[in-house]
Amino acid sequence: MPRLGALAPEVSDWTEILATTEWQAGRSAARYNPRDLSLILRSITESFGSLRYPFAEVLGRQSQNWASELRNVSNENE
């Protein structure tokens, strides 16, 4: 499975991609923990600018749906 770092080698930490996406959307970006499950699920289920959906080619649609379900359940319990 490719890592976000392989898709964007100029980025030292994959969470920088999330922070940049937040900043570009006009939201404040915090320092993210790369082991935060909600961020990992987000990286699977969201489009990230020119990277688009970075895991779409390696994860089947069912796997992406499961990640979305897990993310929804997690958001409901916050």
Backbone as a printed PyTorch tensor [residue, N CA C, xyz], in Angstrom:
tensor([[[  0.8520,  -1.1770,   0.0000],
         [  0.0000,   0.0000,   0.0000],
         [  0.8920,   1.2330,   0.0000]],

        [[  0.6490,   2.1770,  -0.8880],
         [  1.4790,   3.3810,  -0.8920],
         [  1.2020,   4.2280,   0.3320]],

        [[  2.1990,   4.8950,   0.7770],
         [  2.0490,   5.8190,   1.8810],
         [  1.8690,   7.2120,   1.3080]],

        [[  1.2520,   8.0900,   2.0930],
         [  1.0850,   9.4570,   1.6280],
         [  2.4430,  10.0810,   1.3290]],

        [[  3.4610,   9.7000,   2.0880],
         [  4.8040,  10.2160,   1.8420],
         [  5.3320,   9.8380,   0.4740]],

        [[  4.9520,   8.6700,  -0.0200],
         [  5.3790,   8.2550,  -1.3570],
         [  4.6600,   9.0720,  -2.4330]],

        [[  3.4400,   9.4940,  -2.1420],
         [  2.6780,  10.2900,  -3.0970],
         [  3.0980,  11.7600,  -3.0760]],

        [[  3.6450,  12.1920,  -1.9480],
         [  4.0880,  13.5860,  -1.8020],
         [  5.4360,  13.5900,  -1.0850]],

        [[  6.5070,  13.2180,  -1.7910],
         [  7.8160,  13.0690,  -1.1390],
         [  8.3740,  14.3520,  -0.5370]],

        [[  7.8820,  15.5020,  -0.9620],
         [  8.3640,  16.7580,  -0.4110],
         [  7.8290,  17.0360,   0.9970]],

        [[  6.8880,  16.2190,   1.4490],
         [  6.2740,  16.3930,   2.7700],
         [  6.9460,  15.4460,   3.7520]],

        [[  7.4370,  15.9960,   4.8640],
         [  8.1570,  15.1590,   5.8270],
         [  7.2250,  14.3520,   6.7230]],

        [[  6.0260,  14.8500,   6.9930],
         [  5.0710,  14.1750,   7.8770],
         [  3.7050,  14.2020,   7.1880]],

        [[  3.0780,  13.0420,   7.0580],
         [  1.8260,  12.9680,   6.3030],
         [  0.7410,  13.8590,   6.8830]],

        [[  0.8180,  14.1650,   8.1850],
         [ -0.2110,  15.0270,   8.7700],
         [ -0.0950,  16.4640,   8.2740]],

        [[  1.0590,  16.8250,   7.6980],
         [  1.2040,  18.1580,   7.0930],
         [  0.2310,  18.3220,   5.9250]],

        [[ -0.0720,  17.2290,   5.2490],
         [ -1.0360,  17.2830,   4.1440],
         [ -2.4080,  17.6690,   4.6890]],

        [[ -2.7820,  17.0850,   5.8280],
         [ -4.0610,  17.4480,   6.4500],
         [ -4.0710,  18.9090,   6.8760]],

        [[ -2.9820,  19.3550,   7.4920],
         [ -2.9010,  20.7420,   7.9450],
         [ -2.9980,  21.7060,   6.7610]],

        [[ -2.3330,  21.3890,   5.6710],
         [ -2.3850,  22.2340,   4.4780],
         [ -3.7930,  22.2670,   3.9030]],

        [[ -4.4510,  21.1170,   3.8750],
         [ -5.8240,  21.0510,   3.3780],
         [ -6.7470,  21.9180,   4.2270]],

        [[ -6.5770,  21.8580,   5.5450],
         [ -7.3850,  22.6890,   6.4520],
         [ -7.1310,  24.1720,   6.1830]],

        [[ -5.8560,  24.5380,   6.0570],
         [ -5.4780,  25.9280,   5.8310],
         [ -6.0690,  26.4340,   4.5120]],

        [[ -5.9930,  25.6200,   3.4590],
         [ -6.5210,  26.0120,   2.1500],
         [ -8.0310,  26.1820,   2.1860]],

        [[ -8.6990,  25.4480,   3.0800],
         [-10.1540,  25.5570,   3.2080],
         [-10.5640,  26.7120,   4.1240]],

        [[ -9.5640,  27.4410,   4.6650],
         [ -9.8730,  28.5740,   5.5320],
         [-10.1160,  28.2050,   6.9750]],

        [[ -9.7660,  26.9870,   7.3400],
         [ -9.9320,  26.5450,   8.7320],
         [ -8.5710,  26.5660,   9.4180]],

        [[ -8.6040,  26.7210,  10.7360],
         [ -7.3310,  26.7070,  11.4590],
         [ -6.8240,  25.2730,  11.5240]],

        [[ -5.5390,  25.1330,  11.3430],
         [ -4.9210,  23.8070,  11.3530],
         [ -4.0950,  23.6610,  12.6200]],

        [[ -4.2790,  22.5460,  13.2650],
         [ -3.5430,  22.2590,  14.4910],
         [ -2.4060,  21.2880,  14.1860]],

        [[ -1.6160,  21.0190,  15.1630],
         [ -0.5860,  19.9770,  15.0450],
         [ -1.3090,  18.6570,  15.2430]],

        [[ -1.1850,  17.7700,  14.2720],
         [ -1.9210,  16.5090,  14.3080],
         [ -1.0330,  15.3600,  14.7630]],

        [[ -1.6310,  14.4230,  15.4730],
         [ -0.9410,  13.2100,  15.9070],
         [ -1.0760,  12.1710,  14.7950]],

        [[  0.0270,  11.6910,  14.2220],
         [ -0.0600,  10.7310,  13.1130],
         [ -0.6340,   9.3740,  13.5100]],

        [[ -0.8160,   9.1340,  14.7960],
         [ -1.4030,   7.8700,  15.2580],
         [ -2.8800,   7.9960,  15.6320]],

        [[ -3.4530,   9.1560,  15.3830],
         [ -4.8560,   9.4140,  15.6810],
         [ -5.7210,   8.6730,  14.6580]],

        [[ -6.5190,   7.7270,  15.1280],
         [ -7.3380,   6.9040,  14.2320],
         [ -8.2760,   7.7410,  13.3830]],

        [[ -8.8450,   8.7990,  13.9460],
         [ -9.7700,   9.6240,  13.1640],
         [ -9.0550,  10.2740,  11.9740]],

        [[ -7.8010,  10.6380,  12.1460],
         [ -7.0400,  11.2180,  11.0350],
         [ -6.6920,  10.1750,   9.9850]],

        [[ -6.3820,   8.9720,  10.4410],
         [ -6.0810,   7.8840,   9.5100],
         [ -7.3120,   7.5640,   8.6670]],

        [[ -8.4800,   7.4640,   9.3230],
         [ -9.7140,   7.2060,   8.5900],
         [-10.0260,   8.3540,   7.6320]],

        [[ -9.7440,   9.5530,   8.0770],
         [ -9.9690,  10.7180,   7.2120],
         [ -9.0940,  10.6600,   5.9650]],

        [[ -7.8470,  10.2110,   6.1310],
         [ -6.9550,  10.1300,   4.9780],
         [ -7.4340,   9.0840,   3.9680]],

        [[ -8.1960,   8.1040,   4.4430],
         [ -8.7320,   7.0730,   3.5540],
         [ -9.9970,   7.5550,   2.8480]],

        [[-10.7750,   8.4030,   3.5210],
         [-12.1100,   8.7260,   3.0120],
         [-12.2460,  10.0950,   2.3620]],

        [[-11.2500,  10.9770,   2.4990],
         [-11.3690,  12.3300,   1.9470],
         [-10.4220,  12.5650,   0.7830]],

        [[-10.8040,  13.5040,  -0.0420],
         [ -9.9520,  13.9510,  -1.1390],
         [ -8.9890,  15.0030,  -0.5990]],

        [[ -7.7320,  14.9360,  -1.0350],
         [ -6.7150,  15.8720,  -0.5750],
         [ -6.1010,  16.6140,  -1.7520]],

        [[ -6.8400,  17.5730,  -2.2610],
         [ -6.3510,  18.4260,  -3.3410],
         [ -5.8260,  17.6390,  -4.5290]],

        [[ -4.5940,  17.9360,  -4.9170],
         [ -4.0130,  17.2880,  -6.0960],
         [ -3.7400,  15.8020,  -5.8680]],

        [[ -3.7090,  15.3700,  -4.6090],
         [ -3.5340,  13.9410,  -4.3160],
         [ -4.8470,  13.1810,  -4.4810]],

        [[ -5.9250,  13.9240,  -4.5640],
         [ -7.2660,  13.3570,  -4.6930],
         [ -7.5360,  12.3760,  -3.5690]],

        [[ -7.9790,  11.1720,  -3.8730],
         [ -8.2030,  10.1290,  -2.8680],
         [ -6.9850,   9.2050,  -2.9220]],

        [[ -5.9850,   9.4300,  -2.0630],
         [ -4.7010,   8.7330,  -2.2250],
         [ -4.7550,   7.2130,  -2.1190]],

        [[ -5.7630,   6.6690,  -1.4730],
         [ -5.8130,   5.2170,  -1.3120],
         [ -6.8670,   4.5460,  -2.1790]],

        [[ -7.5100,   5.2980,  -3.0420],
         [ -8.5940,   4.7530,  -3.8650],
         [ -8.1310,   3.6260,  -4.7820]],

        [[ -6.9000,   3.7170,  -5.2590],
         [ -6.4190,   2.7000,  -6.1990],
         [ -6.0140,   1.3980,  -5.5120]],

        [[ -5.7260,   1.4490,  -4.2200],
         [ -5.2630,   0.2400,  -3.5280],
         [ -6.3220,  -0.3650,  -2.6060]],

        [[ -7.2960,   0.4250,  -2.2210],
         [ -8.3800,  -0.0890,  -1.3890],
         [ -9.6230,  -0.2580,  -2.2460]],

        [[-10.2730,  -1.3590,  -2.1020],
         [-11.5140,  -1.5640,  -2.8250],
         [-12.6100,  -0.6750,  -2.2780]],

        [[-13.6700,  -0.5750,  -3.0330],
         [-14.7940,   0.2780,  -2.6070],
         [-15.3530,  -0.1810,  -1.2590]],

        [[-15.4170,  -1.4760,  -1.0270],
         [-15.9410,  -1.9720,   0.2430],
         [-15.0700,  -1.5240,   1.4170]],

        [[-13.7670,  -1.5740,   1.2490],
         [-12.8580,  -1.1200,   2.3110],
         [-13.0430,   0.3670,   2.5900]],

        [[-13.2080,   1.1440,   1.5440],
         [-13.4560,   2.5770,   1.7270],
         [-14.7830,   2.8120,   2.4440]],

        [[-15.7920,   2.0020,   2.1190],
         [-17.0860,   2.1140,   2.8030],
         [-16.9590,   1.7770,   4.2830]],

        [[-16.1800,   0.7520,   4.6130],
         [-15.9630,   0.4030,   6.0200],
         [-15.2690,   1.5410,   6.7660]],

        [[-14.2820,   2.1510,   6.1240],
         [-13.5940,   3.2870,   6.7450],
         [-14.5780,   4.4320,   6.9940]],

        [[-15.4740,   4.6660,   6.0550],
         [-16.4890,   5.7050,   6.2310],
         [-17.4230,   5.3670,   7.3820]],

        [[-17.8240,   4.1150,   7.4680],
         [-18.6930,   3.6840,   8.5720],
         [-17.9980,   3.8720,   9.9200]],

        [[-16.7320,   3.4580,  10.0060],
         [-15.9810,   3.6320,  11.2460],
         [-15.8640,   5.1180,  11.6060]],

        [[-15.6450,   5.9310,  10.6160],
         [-15.5270,   7.3710,  10.8570],
         [-16.8520,   7.9380,  11.3580]],

        [[-17.9610,   7.5190,  10.7540],
         [-19.2740,   7.9890,  11.1890],
         [-19.5710,   7.5710,  12.6280]],

        [[-19.2850,   6.3340,  12.9690],
         [-19.5180,   5.8440,  14.3280],
         [-18.6550,   6.6250,  15.3150]],

        [[-17.4080,   6.8470,  14.9530],
         [-16.5070,   7.5960,  15.8160],
         [-17.0170,   9.0140,  16.0260]],

        [[-17.4960,   9.6590,  14.9580],
         [-18.0200,  11.0280,  15.0710],
         [-19.2780,  11.0780,  15.9280]],

        [[-20.1130,  10.0480,  15.8720],
         [-21.3360,  10.0080,  16.6720],
         [-21.0260,   9.8910,  18.1520]],

        [[-19.9020,   9.2680,  18.4870],
         [-19.5560,   9.0420,  19.8860],
         [-18.6970,  10.1440,  20.4880]],

        [[-18.4190,  11.1950,  19.7340],
         [-17.6120,  12.3010,  20.2760],
         [-18.4530,  13.2680,  21.0360]]])
